[in-house]
């Protein structure tokens, strides 16, 4: 189980989300959009890794760890 800090840029607030480490980036984005009641599309940007996270990869494949900060950008 991962605890991630999500920073939705447009809302200027932070979310703490718990997710399984094998969840895909796309599934995590859908979870964030559900919490934020965002009907558009979004992307996740890693503050610790190499930028935009690819939708099809799992968090474990990208070596995302608990406590990492991700920026959510609604597009």
FENLIN-V90778 format. One record per backbone hydrogen bond with DSSP energy under -1.0 kcal/mol. CO is the residue of the C=O (numbers start at 1). NH is the residue of the N-H. Records with the same first field share a line. If there is no record, write none. Layout:
# FENLIN-V90778
CO: NH + NH
This chain:
# FENLIN-V90778
2: 19
3: 67
4: 17
5: 70
6: 15
7: 72
8: 11 + 12
15: 6
17: 4
19: 2
20: 23
21: 60
23: 59
24: 28
25: 29
26: 30
27: 31
28: 32
29: 33
30: 34
31: 35
32: 36
33: 38
41: 75
43: 73
44: 53
45: 71
51: 46
54: 57
55: 26
57: 25
58: 62
59: 64
60: 63
65: 68
68: 5
69: 47
70: 7
71: 45
72: 9
73: 43
